[in-house]
Structure formats: C-alpha cells, structure tokens
C-alpha cells in the first residue's frame, strides 16, 4: 500500500492535513453538502475529516491501485482468499455475503446462497412450529424463552443485534445469553429463567469450543435437575458433520458452513435462529435485506459513492497516514450499546495481523484498536480525553433522527430525541473546530476528526445495512493492508498454554517445575 | 516528571527494556515470586512487565521526587487540589476517600467523614423503613424495585458495582438503570417495570444535569399515567441546596458534597442508596471497608508495598517511557463486565488533560485510552490483535480463584472456574514470552507486558478494594503528570454547541446561516 504511487502521495499530503480550525473550514466551498455519501437510508457526513479533494483523489487512486473493489467482488463470488500463500492455512472461501444474497435472481455465489436459503426455510418451518405449539415442551407448553449459548463470533454479534432490535421484539418472548466460561455467567442466567419453557441454542461451528461446550453441560445439568430432558430443549447451530451434528442429542440442528467465519456469521443461522425467535421471521428477512443492499453498494468503484469503501479509506488515512492508533465508534442510540463490542471483535480479530498474504512482515500498521460506548453517556465519561487529552482519537459517530419506541416528552422546550441529535452534531463540531480561549484550561485544540453516520430510524433493515457496512469496511481495509482478515492464528498460543495450566492443576503436567506451575503457585498463594 | 533525575534515567532504561522472550525471563532470579505485591486479599503479579530492579528503583525515585504519596496524603487530609494555579477554577478539596474513612477513631478529614457518617445513618434508617414497610407506596405495598436515574459518574460506577455484586443481591429486590437522553433508554426500562412498587433515585450533584432531569420527567410522566404521585416514589441524591434539594418534590434527599467529583462518587450516596437497596446495609459497609483499607495502603512510601502506587508507576513506564498509547483492563469475571467502562470514565475524564496545574502546556503525554471487556470472552474477540497486531497494548488482567455463586461442573476433567483461571494465566504468559515458529503466521513476537491482579473471590469487600485501588492509581498518575485530575473543562464546549443546535431546531437561533444550522440541515436531509 505504501509503495503505490497513491500511497506515496498520501504520505506527502499527510504532512499538511486540512486545518479544521480555520474560519469556515467545515463549510468552505460547499464542503458540508459535498462531503456527504449516501447508501440506502444511511448517509455519512465527512466534512469533519482532515481531508481535501486532493486527499480524496489520492484515496481513490489507492483504492484502485490496490484493487479493493475488485477483490471484494471476487470474495463475493467465491474466491479462496482465506489463505497465506506458501504456508499451510485455512484455504477457504469467504462467503458471509452469500447468506443475504437471497433477493436477486442471480446470486454472486449460487451454491452458498442455495445453502443459506435451505437453512432459512428450515428455520421458518421451525419458528412456525414453535409459534403454533407443534414444537413444545414435554407438558405441551409453548416455549417462551430462548437461551443462546456461544462465545466470540457466536455471541457478541447476536447479542448486539438482539439488544439493538429489542424494541421490535415480540412481547411474549425472552432471550438470554451465556458466553463466558466463568461459571457465574451461566449461574446468573439459569437462576432467573424458567427452564421448562426454554429453548437452548448452542452455537459452535467446530462443535468443540471449550467455553460453549462447558456451558452447554451446565445448562443440561440444570435442565435435568428440573426433571427436563436436554434433547427436548437444545438446538445445535454448528458445522455439518461436527461433533454437535447429532440428531439424538438435539431437537434440531441448523448449519453454518466453513466459508463463514465466526465474526462474520451474524447473518447466518448463528444470529438468525435467536433473532428469528425474538423478532419473528419477517423481521429477520428485513434485516437480511438491509445487509444485501449494502453489499451491492460496496461494489461501486467511486469512493465518493461507495459508503463502505469511503469509510475504509478514511480509516486508513487516519490510522496509517495521520498516525492515530485507535478509533472510537460512538453510537448516539442506547439500543446500539453493544454494537461497538461486536465491531471491536470483528475489526480487531480480522485486522490485528502483522504479516501479509505472502507471509512477509508488514512494513506499516494494520488494524487499530477499536473501542466505544454510546452517547450521550460517553460525554459524561471519556469525552474529556477526546477533546483535551494528549491522545488523539478519530471518532465514528452513529445516530438516528427518530427514536425506536416513540415515547418522548418536551422538557425545557425540546424533546429528548432532539437533545440527543443536538449533542451528536455538537460533539462533531467541537472536536473539529476546537475553541480559542485565554484560559488554557478552556482551550480546545480542535482538528480531531470524526464522521457522522446518520439514519432515519434504527429498524431491522437499517441494522442490517449498518452491519454489512462495517463488515465490508473491515474486509476492504484488510485488502488495502494486504493481510488475511479471515484467520485468527493469534488465539492458538493462549489455548495451548491454558491446556498446560489445566494439566498443572490436575497434577498431570509432565514438567512440574516449569513456568506454568510456578505461575500457578504464585497466583494461588493466598499468603 | 521528565525533567527529574529519575525521569531522565527512566528514559535511558526505556531504550533497552527487559526482554520477556529470553529463556527463563519470567522466572530468573526468583523474579516470579519477588515481583508480587499484596494488599488485603488482592495480590498483583508483575513479573510480566518489561522491568528490572533498576527500573523499579528509578520508578521509586520518580515517585519520591514527584512527592506522589505525600500529595495523596494531603488530598486525604483536605488540601484544595482541584485547581489550576493562576486561573479561575473549581478550587475545591478532593475528599471521596472521606466517605469510607469511617472505621478509625481519627479520620484524615474529620468534617467530611462526619458528613458521610450522617448520610449513612439517614440511609440506614431509610433502608430499615423500606424493609419494614414503614416507607411504602400509597396502597401500603412494599417497594421491591429501584430505578436509578443518572449519567456519567452518577451511572457507570453504581451500575458496574451493582452488576459485580448481583450474586449478593437480595432475591426480592430489582434494580434498573436509566442514563441516556435517548428516549428509548427510559422507554425500554419503563415498559418492563411495575412502577407502583418502584422507588426512583434521581442522581445529579448540580441538580441540573440535562439528561437526568429529562429522564426524571419521563419517569414522572409514566408514574402519573399509572395514577401514581411522583413525590411518593422519587428520591433525590444531590448537592445540598441544589434545585433538587426540595422536600416537596422528593420522598427523601441524600446529599453529596462539592468535594466529591462525580466519577469518584461511588462510595458516597451516589452509589450507596442503590447498592444498599439491593444488597442491604451490612454489605455496603463491607464494601466501604474494602475501600478504606486500600486508601491506607496508598499511603505507604515503598512502591513495592503500595499496590495503587505500583500500578500507577508501571502504567507510567508503559505509557510515557515505552510509548504505548492505550491500556486494556480485562477482568476474568463476568460480574465485572461493566467495570472497565467505569474505569474508562474515571481514568480518561480525570487524566485526559493537556495542561499542568500551572496552566502550562504539558511536555509529554497524560492519560492513555483505557478500554476492556471480560475474558474469556475477549479471547474469542480482540485478543488476536493483542497477540499479533501492530498496535501494542499493555494489559491489566483481573481474576479470582473462586466463583461467586459456587455453581460449577467438571467437564473433561476440570471445572469451569479452573478453565477460567488457566486461561487467565495462559494469556499473560503468551503475551510475554511469545513463540518462535517457522510459519510466520504462527509466530508470536511476545514482549507484550501485562499484570495479573488476583483475588480469592469477588466479595463486596474485595470490590471496594478494587475500586479504591484504581481510584488511587488514577489520582497518583495525575500527580506524576502534574495535572488537575478533578475538573472536566473539556466537556463544556460540546454542551454550549448543543444548546445552539437546539436553538436551531426550535427556530430561535439568531444566526440561521451559521455552521450549526447548515450541519443540522445536512444531517436531516433525508434526500
């Protein structure tokens, strides 16, 4: 990326980035109106970035020289891109987009979309049976609660979107999540749940995820304690042929395929079984539709009209050229309170890499640290550092003009929703323009870039678009850095060492004087 | 800090930090056992830091030269340290420690502790009345739910500790939180709550917090809609003499004082009313006791025996000398899932500053970006970047040997709690030592520092200690950077701009062609 002509030009341009604190800097030359990118019902205002038309042109050239859109198209059409050339690797297609490519006659990856449609049909039938009582508990009672057991990609995404769309949830349905191997996580959920009328969805692609299988056993123990038969309550979401693909142990099995990575699996059965139970089948189709629309936008070559690509290259400008090590995603929507945690996973697990797709050490930086909490809450928490700290943090604000639930009240002349939007926009201005002041403690340096991502209302369809927007952004950035965004070798060493520590605990460790034993002793020495 | 002798020595030492990847690097010279610091029932293992005895000695000298412990002592005894010399400022004492200095005969700040004791007595009486039914609703029914309305310091801390100690919560009591001005936040809580048997605690020191007062009105509207009288349900936690200090509008008022900042207010009535309702009075006394004990530890001059100070100076070593811009706090305890969000606020709002206590621009960096999520969940999310990414992130791990609820099960020969601890320790080793591999994708560079903070079990007392540990760490780092950690001028500009945007929305803006109006139009243009 750095060696391309565009990359070199960007390096030069980064020496004197656009000054957002100059008079009329945000509005000069129709900038505010021109620097808007639309996709579906989302629009991104990016006047508050430290960019000029020249920078945008160079970013376009970078996108072209790195073939970002072409690579995205190849991915959608089934190219084997989950690999490191010359080394043993997963060697797989990357086809999460196929899960929602169900609305057109000629899907980009027909076989994968056919599999997705077949699972959707199964799900529709199952949800109908649950609603009608055709599938019910041993006493003939309808299931009204679902416990979702998974971790990482099988937890953060489903949880984030469940929270985001609770306003659309059916009143007679409850959903709980268990993820952590910490036994208190399962215990807290099981304590408050009526297991007799609960479905339990166990989600693990491999069928061997340590945390998930341990939590499954904790739930099964609780079911049996209540005189319930686990296989009448438990549903498997897993890879075909995995140890969990066993009709004798589960009421149903829904499949995910090896071309879908955990952190990209929200629009597969990993997310849809639970969301379908809570929202109903029609709403998950709307959710998929929003995602499918955004996937098409990501194939547009003009960065000014391709929202995911624009978000991706602006992120690269901030991270690789202006040198900011982190990025904050700050939704002005309480419903999105767990969306940053999902993005943190999807982004950092995909792009937290140090070698390129040929196994060579990267020259520059790959993915940043992504973090965030909802506004306005954050304004009363960490925004002090955003405005006046010594660490500079580019911000991606997300907000909606209308609330989901429509319950509001005018206080001091304005509604809460108006206050929310006013604060959202105000923060973007404040970070960009700063403020001079004689008192050094009231001085704001400004020139802290942000984007504003605005929608009309957070519906299931918009949630789908927002998800696909960020998934595509992450993938496109990975292409620019020339890394494999789809493996996660960095999690293996910890797993291997944990196994050795467990061996120390059970006394089966072969080297009782090793580092693991010593650390365990020091940690447990209650002295 | 940089100009001190110790500061200069540290700069030199940072050029060749200790190599954690060398053979036996963690265990050499009894390092693993020696690099342990204890306080109460917490112990910190810090062998996995890139330090030597020489670095520790220099950090001790830095602490001494900057008078860190003396300044902490002065704070606890009522020095006016919330100020910028030569400029208008809040000019206040900083006495959150006085709230828990209730266990000794001679408290460090007697007047403030007397006020804390008096509020505690009031609270005890009130909680007794609620339990006995002496305070009840209009129909004579007992209150069984509490809705806590606050934001920032009046929300994140109480929420984090409520979640952390839910295992100790009384079964007949429920607590909900409303914080965001997003009207969906209140609507979601109100929808699921029986208001007739609910107390509503409104928390705002100034009595004018925009979000909190708007949410109060939303709750009052809902109470009236249900035929309930707000003043029979609402409790004020506020500054004496604030607009909320009004017995005609509230069932009770509990006071916080101007010497307690919002983000340090957890052990004042801001946290204790809600925690007392949920846990009972005895448990909050245990919580205060844990905090009081840690405050005393922070007065020890030897960094090797002063846990908060050691945590503070190790953080400075990583941030200012080794140059890491962020720090991750990763609790291996699902109960602590919101503790990083509280610390993020407390740390970044305190130390996200750019001028020193004399109003001069800082030479080096002040506070880092603090972020985190619980393990093992994070292992399946962002740990890929921690192990193999191009951004280096020092980690503060927190874990406990025993679970809170005691519900566990052996799966594949070990309990979930054992798996949790094994993973915690394994991550610390993996980050430090790394791993050589011929395959570049399986290579782990190591030398990524962490500390392990271990307790026996997360009880109310340990939670108090953990809170006070981090509060003291933050304050001590602020002293080292010579900044005022107790004001938050950086939040003012956004507030002022939000007011102007609201004026644009209601048509009362005097400059309808200004930036605010234009941005509002661009954001709302649904095109």
Contacts between the chains, C-beta under 8 A, distances in Angstrom:
chain1	res1	chain2	res2	distance
A	24	B	515	7.9
A	26	B	515	5.9
A	26	B	519	7.4
A	27	B	515	5.9
A	27	B	518	5.7
A	32	B	515	8.0
A	32	B	518	5.3
A	32	B	519	6.4
A	32	B	522	5.3
A	33	B	518	8.0
A	33	B	522	6.0
A	36	B	522	6.1
A	36	B	525	7.9
A	38	B	527	6.1
A	41	B	526	7.6
A	43	B	525	7.6
A	43	B	527	6.9
A	45	B	519	7.4
A	45	B	522	5.7
A	45	B	523	6.3
A	47	B	522	8.0
A	84	B	440	7.7
A	84	B	441	5.1
A	87	B	439	5.3
A	87	B	440	7.1
A	87	B	441	5.9
A	88	B	439	6.9
A	89	B	441	6.8
A	151	B	376	7.2
A	151	B	377	6.1
A	151	B	380	4.8
A	152	B	377	7.0
A	152	B	379	7.6
A	152	B	380	2.4
A	152	B	381	5.5
A	153	B	380	6.9
A	155	B	377	7.0
A	155	B	380	7.7
A	156	B	377	7.6
A	156	B	381	6.2
A	166	B	188	6.6
A	167	B	184	6.5
A	167	B	187	8.0
A	167	B	188	7.2
A	179	B	377	5.5
A	180	B	334	4.3
A	180	B	374	6.1
A	180	B	375	7.9
A	180	B	376	6.1
A	180	B	377	5.5
A	180	B	420	7.7
A	181	B	376	5.1
A	181	B	416	5.1
A	181	B	419	5.0
A	181	B	420	5.2
A	181	B	423	7.1
A	182	B	332	6.8
A	182	B	333	6.0
A	182	B	334	4.4
A	182	B	335	7.8
A	182	B	374	7.5
A	182	B	376	7.5
A	182	B	403	6.9
A	182	B	416	7.0
A	182	B	417	7.6
A	182	B	420	5.2
A	183	B	403	5.0
A	183	B	405	7.1
A	183	B	407	5.8
A	183	B	408	4.4
A	183	B	409	7.5
A	183	B	415	7.2
A	183	B	416	4.0
A	183	B	417	5.7
A	183	B	420	7.7
A	184	B	167	6.5
A	184	B	333	7.3
A	184	B	334	5.5
A	184	B	335	5.9
A	184	B	403	5.0
A	184	B	404	5.1
A	184	B	405	5.1
A	184	B	407	7.8
A	185	B	334	4.0
A	186	B	407	7.3
A	186	B	416	7.7
A	187	B	167	8.0
A	187	B	403	7.6
A	187	B	405	4.1
A	187	B	406	8.0
A	187	B	407	4.0
A	188	B	166	6.6
A	188	B	167	7.2
A	188	B	334	7.4
A	188	B	405	7.1
A	190	B	407	7.5
A	191	B	405	7.8
A	209	B	380	7.9
A	210	B	419	6.6
A	211	B	376	5.8
A	211	B	380	7.7
A	211	B	419	7.6
A	213	B	411	6.7
A	214	B	409	7.4
A	214	B	411	4.6
A	214	B	416	5.2
A	214	B	419	6.5
A	215	B	416	7.7
A	217	B	409	5.6
A	217	B	411	4.9
A	218	B	407	7.3
A	218	B	408	7.8
A	218	B	409	5.4
A	218	B	416	7.0
A	221	B	409	5.7
A	262	B	380	7.5
A	263	B	381	7.8
A	325	B	325	4.8
A	325	B	326	7.0
A	325	B	391	5.4
A	326	B	325	7.0
A	326	B	326	6.1
A	326	B	369	5.4
A	326	B	391	7.8
A	332	B	182	6.8
A	333	B	182	6.0
A	333	B	184	7.3
A	334	B	180	4.3
A	334	B	182	4.4
A	334	B	184	5.5
A	334	B	185	4.0
A	334	B	188	7.4
A	335	B	182	7.8
A	335	B	184	5.8
A	341	B	373	6.1
A	341	B	381	7.6
A	344	B	373	7.3
A	344	B	381	6.3
A	344	B	382	5.3
A	345	B	380	7.5
A	345	B	381	3.5
A	345	B	382	6.0
A	348	B	381	7.1
A	348	B	382	3.8
A	348	B	384	6.4
A	348	B	385	4.1
A	348	B	389	7.1
A	349	B	381	6.1
A	349	B	382	6.3
A	349	B	383	7.8
A	349	B	384	4.4
A	349	B	385	7.2
A	350	B	384	8.0
A	351	B	385	7.6
A	351	B	389	7.9
A	352	B	382	7.0
A	352	B	384	4.6
A	352	B	385	2.4
A	352	B	386	7.3
A	352	B	387	7.9
A	352	B	388	6.3
A	352	B	389	3.3
A	352	B	390	7.8
A	352	B	391	7.6
A	353	B	384	7.6
A	353	B	388	6.0
A	353	B	389	6.7
A	353	B	390	7.9
A	354	B	388	5.3
A	354	B	389	6.7
A	354	B	390	5.7
A	354	B	445	7.4
A	355	B	440	4.8
A	355	B	441	6.0
A	355	B	443	7.9
A	359	B	439	7.7
A	359	B	440	4.5
A	359	B	441	6.5
A	360	B	440	7.4
A	361	B	440	7.3
A	362	B	390	6.5
A	364	B	390	7.6
A	365	B	390	4.3
A	365	B	391	7.1
A	366	B	389	6.5
A	366	B	390	5.1
A	367	B	385	6.3
A	367	B	389	6.4
A	367	B	390	7.7
A	367	B	391	7.6
A	368	B	391	6.3
A	369	B	326	5.4
A	369	B	369	7.3
A	369	B	371	7.0
A	369	B	385	7.1
A	369	B	391	5.4
A	369	B	393	6.5
A	370	B	382	7.9
A	371	B	369	7.0
A	371	B	371	4.0
A	373	B	341	6.1
A	373	B	344	7.3
A	374	B	180	6.1
A	374	B	182	7.5
A	375	B	180	7.8
A	376	B	151	7.2
A	376	B	180	6.1
A	376	B	181	5.0
A	376	B	182	7.5
A	376	B	211	5.8
A	377	B	151	6.1
A	377	B	152	7.0
A	377	B	155	7.0
A	377	B	156	7.6
A	377	B	179	5.4
A	377	B	180	5.4
A	379	B	152	7.6
A	379	B	491	6.2
A	379	B	494	6.2
A	380	B	151	4.9
A	380	B	152	2.4
A	380	B	153	6.9
A	380	B	155	7.7
A	380	B	209	8.0
A	380	B	211	7.7
A	380	B	262	7.5
A	380	B	345	7.5
A	380	B	491	7.2
A	381	B	152	5.5
A	381	B	156	6.2
A	381	B	263	7.9
A	381	B	341	7.6
A	381	B	344	6.4
A	381	B	345	3.5
A	381	B	348	7.1
A	381	B	349	6.1
A	382	B	344	5.3
A	382	B	345	5.9
A	382	B	348	3.8
A	382	B	349	6.3
A	382	B	352	7.0
A	382	B	370	7.9
A	383	B	349	7.8
A	383	B	490	6.8
A	383	B	491	6.0
A	383	B	494	6.8
A	384	B	348	6.4
A	384	B	349	4.3
A	384	B	350	8.0
A	384	B	352	4.6
A	384	B	353	7.6
A	384	B	488	4.9
A	384	B	490	4.0
A	384	B	491	6.0
A	385	B	348	4.1
A	385	B	349	7.2
A	385	B	351	7.6
A	385	B	352	2.4
A	385	B	367	6.2
A	385	B	369	7.1
A	385	B	490	7.5
A	386	B	352	7.3
A	386	B	490	7.6
A	387	B	352	7.9
A	387	B	490	3.8
A	387	B	491	7.3
A	387	B	493	6.6
A	387	B	494	7.2
A	388	B	352	6.3
A	388	B	353	6.0
A	388	B	354	5.3
A	388	B	489	7.0
A	388	B	490	3.8
A	389	B	348	7.1
A	389	B	351	7.9
A	389	B	352	3.3
A	389	B	353	6.7
A	389	B	354	6.7
A	389	B	366	6.5
A	389	B	367	6.3
A	389	B	490	7.7
A	390	B	352	7.8
A	390	B	353	7.9
A	390	B	354	5.7
A	390	B	362	6.4
A	390	B	364	7.7
A	390	B	365	4.3
A	390	B	366	5.0
A	390	B	367	7.7
A	391	B	325	5.4
A	391	B	326	7.8
A	391	B	352	7.6
A	391	B	365	7.0
A	391	B	367	7.6
A	391	B	368	6.4
A	391	B	369	5.4
A	393	B	369	6.5
A	399	B	523	8.0
A	401	B	523	7.9
A	401	B	524	6.2
A	401	B	526	7.7
A	403	B	182	6.9
A	403	B	183	5.0
A	403	B	184	5.0
A	403	B	187	7.6
A	404	B	184	5.1
A	405	B	183	7.1
A	405	B	184	5.1
A	405	B	187	4.1
A	405	B	188	7.1
A	405	B	191	7.8
A	407	B	183	5.8
A	407	B	184	7.8
A	407	B	186	7.3
A	407	B	187	3.9
A	407	B	190	7.5
A	407	B	218	7.3
A	408	B	183	4.4
A	408	B	218	7.8
A	409	B	183	7.5
A	409	B	214	7.5
A	409	B	217	5.6
A	409	B	218	5.4
A	409	B	221	5.6
A	411	B	213	6.7
A	411	B	214	4.6
A	411	B	217	4.8
A	413	B	502	7.7
A	413	B	506	5.9
A	414	B	502	5.1
A	414	B	505	6.5
A	414	B	506	6.3
A	415	B	183	7.2
A	416	B	181	5.1
A	416	B	182	7.0
A	416	B	183	4.0
A	416	B	186	7.8
A	416	B	214	5.2
A	416	B	215	7.7
A	416	B	218	7.0
A	417	B	182	7.6
A	417	B	183	5.7
A	418	B	502	6.3
A	418	B	505	5.3
A	419	B	181	4.9
A	419	B	210	6.6
A	419	B	211	7.6
A	419	B	214	6.5
A	419	B	498	7.3
A	419	B	502	6.7
A	420	B	180	7.7
A	420	B	181	5.2
A	420	B	182	5.1
A	420	B	183	7.7
A	421	B	501	7.7
A	421	B	505	7.8
A	421	B	523	7.4
A	422	B	498	4.6
A	422	B	499	7.8
A	422	B	501	3.8
A	422	B	502	4.7
A	422	B	505	6.5
A	423	B	181	7.1
A	423	B	494	6.9
A	423	B	498	4.6
A	423	B	501	7.9
A	425	B	497	7.9
A	425	B	498	8.0
A	425	B	501	5.5
A	425	B	516	7.4
A	425	B	519	5.3
A	425	B	520	6.4
A	425	B	523	6.0
A	426	B	494	5.1
A	426	B	495	7.7
A	426	B	496	8.0
A	426	B	497	3.6
A	426	B	498	3.9
A	426	B	500	7.6
A	426	B	501	5.4
A	426	B	516	7.9
A	427	B	494	5.0
A	427	B	497	7.9
A	428	B	519	7.5
A	429	B	497	5.4
A	429	B	515	6.4
A	429	B	516	7.1
A	429	B	519	6.6
A	430	B	493	4.4
A	430	B	494	4.6
A	430	B	497	5.4
A	433	B	515	7.7
A	434	B	493	7.8
A	435	B	493	5.3
A	439	B	87	5.3
A	439	B	88	6.9
A	439	B	359	7.7
A	440	B	84	7.7
A	440	B	87	7.1
A	440	B	355	4.8
A	440	B	359	4.5
A	440	B	360	7.4
A	440	B	361	7.3
A	441	B	84	5.1
A	441	B	87	5.9
A	441	B	89	6.8
A	441	B	355	6.0
A	441	B	359	6.5
A	441	B	484	7.9
A	441	B	487	7.2
A	441	B	489	4.9
A	442	B	489	5.5
A	442	B	492	7.0
A	443	B	355	7.9
A	444	B	490	7.3
A	444	B	493	5.2
A	445	B	354	7.3
A	452	B	523	6.3
A	454	B	523	5.1
A	454	B	524	8.0
A	456	B	526	6.0
A	484	B	441	7.9
A	487	B	441	7.2
A	488	B	384	4.9
A	489	B	388	7.0
A	489	B	441	4.9
A	489	B	442	5.5
A	490	B	383	6.8
A	490	B	384	4.0
A	490	B	385	7.5
A	490	B	386	7.6
A	490	B	387	3.9
A	490	B	388	3.8
A	490	B	389	7.7
A	490	B	444	7.3
A	491	B	379	6.2
A	491	B	380	7.2
A	491	B	383	6.0
A	491	B	384	5.9
A	491	B	387	7.3
A	492	B	442	7.0
A	493	B	387	6.6
A	493	B	430	4.4
A	493	B	434	7.8
A	493	B	435	5.3
A	493	B	444	5.2
A	494	B	379	6.2
A	494	B	383	6.9
A	494	B	387	7.2
A	494	B	423	6.9
A	494	B	426	5.1
A	494	B	427	5.0
A	494	B	430	4.6
A	495	B	426	7.7
A	496	B	426	8.0
A	497	B	425	7.9
A	497	B	426	3.6
A	497	B	427	7.9
A	497	B	429	5.4
A	497	B	430	5.5
A	498	B	419	7.3
A	498	B	422	4.6
A	498	B	423	4.6
A	498	B	425	8.0
A	498	B	426	3.9
A	499	B	422	7.8
A	500	B	426	7.5
A	501	B	421	7.7
A	501	B	422	3.8
A	501	B	423	7.9
A	501	B	425	5.4
A	501	B	426	5.4
A	502	B	413	7.7
A	502	B	414	5.1
A	502	B	418	6.4
A	502	B	419	6.7
A	502	B	422	4.6
A	505	B	414	6.5
A	505	B	418	5.3
A	505	B	421	7.8
A	505	B	422	6.5
A	506	B	413	5.9
A	506	B	414	6.3
A	515	B	24	7.9
A	515	B	26	5.9
A	515	B	27	5.9
A	515	B	32	8.0
A	515	B	429	6.5
A	515	B	433	7.7
A	516	B	425	7.3
A	516	B	426	7.9
A	516	B	429	7.1
A	518	B	27	5.7
A	518	B	32	5.3
A	518	B	33	8.0
A	519	B	26	7.4
A	519	B	32	6.4
A	519	B	45	7.4
A	519	B	425	5.3
A	519	B	428	7.5
A	519	B	429	6.6
A	520	B	425	6.3
A	522	B	32	5.3
A	522	B	33	6.0
A	522	B	36	6.1
A	522	B	45	5.8
A	522	B	47	8.0
A	523	B	43	8.0
A	523	B	45	6.3
A	523	B	401	7.9
A	523	B	421	7.4
A	523	B	425	6.0
A	523	B	452	6.3
A	523	B	454	5.2
A	524	B	401	6.1
A	524	B	454	8.0
A	525	B	36	8.0
A	525	B	43	7.7
A	526	B	41	7.6
A	526	B	401	7.7
A	526	B	456	6.0
A	527	B	38	6.4
A	527	B	43	7.1
